[in-house]
Amino acid sequence: MIMRTGQPLLLPVSPAFIWITLGLAFLVNLLPLGRLVWMPDVLAVVLVFWNVHQPRHVGLAAAFVFGLCLDVHQAALLGQHALAYSALSFAAIALQRRILWLPVLAQALQLLPLFALSYALITLVRLIAGGVAPGWLTLLAPLLEAALWPVLTWLLLAPQRRAPNPDADRPL
């Protein structure tokens, strides 16, 4: 892939770092903060991040398993989050090249419909199963997830950035 001008050359990412960040995001989703429908899904944002940046390491199977684990934890309809995370990961992998070509803020705008689609799938499955509609505050969650995208991009790419001053030991 041709890189944009001014885009830094990144070091390879460690698979252990990928899975640690996914595990930490899962633990953030498990925090007992109450039933706030506008709360952003940090695991979904981190899953999409790694689907976009490292699609060979994190794929649909990881999204499905994390979704099932979240369904079990929340005592939700089994497969509700698994379906949403799988659809979200599929779309992120399909749009990966376009998303990486854009600046970070434009990436967040490109991902906003995907995050909204994820919540729409969760709500649709809940309504089909006989649940109640979550209300209009649910629309804030995809907006907050898109707002989290630049922050998480900066944090998760930090270990891959090269040293700014090359010397004899670091030629690049």
C-alpha positions, 0 to 999 in steps of 0.5 A, a space after each residue: 500500500 502506498 503511504 500518505 506523505 507525512 505518515 510515519 513508518 511504524 514498527 511491527 506490532 506484537 500479537 501479545 500487545 494486541 490481545 492484551 489491549 483486547 482483554 483490557 477493553 473487555 474488562 472495561 466493558 465488564 465494569 459495573 457502571 450501571 445500565 447506561 444506554 449511552 455508554 460507549 462500547 470500548 471493546 467494539 472500538 478496540 476490535 475495529 481498531 485492530 481489524 483495520 490495522 491488523 486484520 490478519 491477527 484479529 478477525 471475525 472469530 475473535 469478534 464473535 467470541 468476545 461478543 458471546 462472552 459479553 452476552 453471557 456477562 450481561 445476561 443478554 440474548 445469546 448471540 446479540 453482541 456476537 452478531 453485532 461485533 461480527 458485522 462490525 468486524 466484517 465491515 471494518 475489514 472490508 473498508 480497511 484500505 479506505 479507512 487507513 488512507 484517511 486522516 484520523 478524524 476522517 476515519 472517525 467519521 467513516 466509522 460512525 455509521 458502522 458503530 451506529 449499525 452495531 447498535 441498530 443490530 443489537 436493538 433490532 435483535 432485542 426488539 425481535 426477542 420481545 424486549 423494550 426499545 432503549 430510548 433516544 440516548 442510545 444514539 449518543 453511544 456511536 457518537 462517543 465511540 467515534 469520538 474515542 477513535 482518535 484517542 485510542 488510535 494515538 494510544 494503541 499506535 504509540 508502542 509502534 512509533 519509531 524513535 524520532 532521532 535516528 543514529 548509527 544503531 537505528 538507521 531508519 
